[in-house]
């Protein structure tokens, strides 16, 4: 890169392609649609990355940034139960209990630029420029930066980012045309903004993430995949190429961004999870848990029951309005904060907590989250820790595996995962206790259980695409061993590997490992892996509870 200083310098550039799918990248590079990515793969290393096991859709970026599992950093969903209460709260990026790996570069004399990396926020003391939420996919914070003028300058030069809003069931062609046009516009604007920041300094570390393919994946994946349950051949004439065209636009943007990068640079292109067809019946789970006797609704006439009755009456009144009127009110007249308060009140009041052993947590449209009503953790916990807790988890697993999708005649659930069997960490019990991974052989509009028969809600509008388990990494440039074969690489391995390449010690509390097989022998001979006790746990002054 010509930065006006006339000198070259070893450095690392990391570019995230949020929710870019490894299978689609491999398909379209072979077809010649992504020539620049194909050239990087040819000159470097391609590897799939195991993400956070498809358990928590909001956890891959925090895990990538910190090198620790969700049981340590605690961020699994943007809506979480605040343990010790029955309050559902919206979490922003500052809730993450561990800090991203570049926090450790504060005293290393490194110049760092971080731009729109999901689930992060500007950290004081890190030398360089950090901009958060200018164009992050569905940002959880308001736009901010260090120095403060950096975000203001981006807006002055390139405008505010146009965030497209996913429409689960669009009524008009014009709605999706607008989303598609916005995504294509955003690719160009992001390229300009990223190039501007890249040219400001001879950075030691430059990290940025393009979120446009994430938007495109949720909105247009089902038009590309002819086997998708929502494939519409009429609309596919217009939008069948929307997703591959978005990937191609990003490929061209990467080529432009990296064309003048010095050979003294290591370049990483990363996705922490992919995209695939969504199959979920989360909307039926509260009813299922009630019928199985795990979750007990509040009785009419009790304090909670009266409050639930008020909210139920309010919901009944709303449902008398035409859907279009309700949609307009929800989108244009009611604030996000109002929706959150309404949802939280409903969650608190509709359940008799003193007679509930396990309950369903906010789970969006993907995996299903369940929590045991544990004594000492929940305000009205009824299940003893230890043997009784383990027994409730086993019973949940047994009963849920008996659920059948009547439309396929097969089990509706592929896996019921007890999270303590997978992860260890000081924030383990902030996570759901059990996660449901739904079967993928057909849409689930009804559920049958031998104990209670069928529950159904065929009118529910399900999001059409969810995040696939695997991500990928393309690595090339200085110190990268061409065509290296990586086995079992995970998103947790990225942070320690980058620290190692920057000559830094790796904290022992990281769960990931250094991908030594990725790195050439000369570097490894000169720089043995070293470890330190420096924690990445967020200090109290940077935490939001």
Secondary structure, 3 states (H helix, E strand, C coil): CCCCCCCCCCEEEEEEECCCCHHHHHHHHHCCCCHHHHHHHHHCEEEEEECCCCCCCCCHHHHHHHCCCHHHHCCCCCEEEECCCCEEEECCHHHCCECCHHHHHCCCCCCEEEECCCCCCCCCCCCEEEEECCCCCCCCCCCEEECHHHHHHHHHHHCCCCCCCCCCCCCCHHHHHHHHHHHHHHHHHHHHHHHHHHCCCCCCEEEEEECHHHHHHHHHHHHHCCCCCCCCHHHHHHHCCHHHHHHHHHHHHHHHHHCCCCCCEEEEEEECCCCEECCCCHHHHHHHHHHCCCCCECCCCCHHHHHHHHHHHHHHHHHHCCHHHHHHHHHHCCCHHHHHHHHHHHHHHCECHHHCCEEECCCCCCCEEEEECEECCECCCCECCCHHHHHHHHHHHHHHCCCEECCCCEECEEEEEEHHHCCCCCCHHHCCCEEEEECCCCCCCEEEECCCEEEECCCCCCCCEECCCEEEEEEEECCECCCCCCCCCECCHHHHHHHHHCCCCEECCCCCCCCHHHECHHHHHHCCCCEECCCCECCHHHCCC
